[in-house]
Amino acid sequence: MTLVRYEPWNVMDRLHRQIDQIFGDSFAVPAAAGEAEANWAPSVDIHENADKFVVLADLPGVEPKDIEITAENNVLTLRGRRQFERRENQKGFERLERVSGTFLRRFTLPDNVQTDQIKARHNNGVLEVSIPKVAAPEPRRVSVETH
């Protein structure tokens, strides 16, 4: 038996992107005040090791110079831009499924991380962000004195 994951909002997201591509950004929902507008959100895997958290983001076609990573107020923000060269098709028909433009993903960080030691590496279209944990303090044993 094959299990298929049903995600109804993916269909709506795809339809919204197609409408935006056909009519431009005239139907795009404006961003909230102070919020950056994003055209797409990369798929992300997050896992925890004993000494760090690791975030893996799929960013094919994104140059490392176009990626910005910030950690502020316990929030990790990945943002950037992917641009594709637009070609005019001679026959008048063209299908565009790859999304270009700005992307944005945000993650709440736990209190036990060292935000000043975050490292990022980009390899074969995958961004790996390594967030080291603060070493847990060892419990201090207190001896009981007698009089």
C-alpha positions in Angstrom: 0.0 0.0 0.0 1.3 3.4 -1.0 0.7 6.3 1.3 0.2 9.7 -0.3 0.5 12.9 1.8 -2.4 15.2 0.9 -1.5 18.9 1.1 -4.4 21.0 -0.2 -2.6 24.3 0.4 0.2 23.4 -2.1 -2.4 23.4 -4.9 -3.5 26.9 -3.8 0.1 28.1 -3.6 0.9 26.8 -7.1 -2.3 28.4 -8.5 -1.3 31.7 -6.8 2.2 31.6 -8.4 0.8 30.9 -11.8 -1.7 33.8 -11.6 1.2 36.0 -10.5 3.3 34.9 -13.5 0.5 35.5 -15.9 -0.7 38.8 -14.6 2.4 40.1 -12.9 2.3 41.1 -9.3 -1.1 42.9 -9.5 -2.8 40.2 -7.5 0.0 39.7 -5.0 -1.0 40.2 -1.3 0.9 43.2 0.1 3.3 42.4 3.0 2.5 43.5 6.5 4.1 46.7 7.8 7.8 46.2 8.3 7.6 42.7 6.8 9.7 41.7 3.8 7.7 40.4 0.8 8.7 36.9 -0.4 7.8 35.1 -3.6 8.6 31.7 -2.3 9.8 29.7 0.7 12.5 27.0 0.4 11.9 23.5 1.8 13.8 23.0 5.0 14.9 20.0 7.2 15.9 20.6 10.8 17.5 18.1 13.1 19.2 18.2 16.5 22.5 16.6 17.4 23.9 16.4 20.9 26.0 19.6 20.4 24.1 21.6 17.7 21.0 22.1 15.6 21.3 21.8 11.8 19.1 23.5 9.3 19.2 22.2 5.7 17.5 24.4 3.1 17.0 23.6 -0.6 18.2 26.6 -2.5 18.9 25.4 -6.1 19.9 28.2 -8.4 20.7 30.6 -5.5 24.2 32.0 -5.4 25.8 32.2 -1.9 26.2 35.9 -2.3 22.4 36.3 -2.6 21.7 34.6 0.8 21.4 36.5 4.0 21.3 34.8 7.4 20.6 36.6 10.6 20.0 35.6 14.2 18.3 38.2 16.3 16.0 38.0 19.4 16.0 34.2 19.2 14.8 34.1 15.6 16.9 32.7 12.8 16.1 34.3 9.4 17.0 33.0 6.0 16.3 35.4 3.2 17.7 35.9 -0.3 16.9 36.0 -4.0 16.9 33.6 -6.9 16.9 35.1 -10.4 16.4 33.2 -13.7 17.2 34.6 -17.1 13.9 35.3 -18.9 13.8 34.0 -22.5 11.3 34.9 -25.1 9.9 31.7 -26.7 9.6 31.9 -30.5 6.4 29.9 -30.6 4.6 31.9 -28.0 4.2 29.1 -25.5 6.2 28.7 -22.4 5.8 26.9 -19.1 7.5 28.2 -16.0 7.4 26.1 -12.9 10.6 27.2 -11.1 9.9 30.2 -8.9 12.2 33.1 -9.0 12.4 36.2 -6.7 12.9 36.7 -3.0 12.5 34.0 -0.4 12.1 34.1 3.4 12.0 31.6 6.2 12.1 32.2 9.9 12.7 29.9 12.9 12.4 30.4 16.6 15.6 29.4 18.3 15.7 27.9 21.8 17.6 29.6 24.6 20.4 27.1 24.7 22.2 28.2 21.4 25.2 30.3 20.7 24.0 32.7 18.0 27.5 34.3 17.7 28.9 30.9 16.6 26.4 30.1 13.8 28.1 28.8 10.6 26.6 28.4 7.2 27.8 26.4 4.2 26.3 26.2 0.6 27.0 23.1 -1.4 25.2 21.8 -4.5 22.1 23.9 -4.0 21.7 23.0 -0.3 22.4 25.5 2.5 23.5 24.0 5.7 23.3 26.2 8.8 24.9 24.8 12.0 23.8 26.3 15.3 25.9 25.2 18.2 24.3 24.6 21.6 25.5 26.0 24.9 27.1 23.3 27.0 24.7 22.4 29.7 26.1 23.2 33.1 27.0 20.2 35.3 25.1 20.0 38.5 27.2 21.2 41.5 27.3 18.9 44.4 27.0 20.6 47.7 28.3 18.9 50.8 26.4 19.1 54.0 28.5 20.2 57.0 27.9 18.9 60.5 28.6 20.9 63.7 
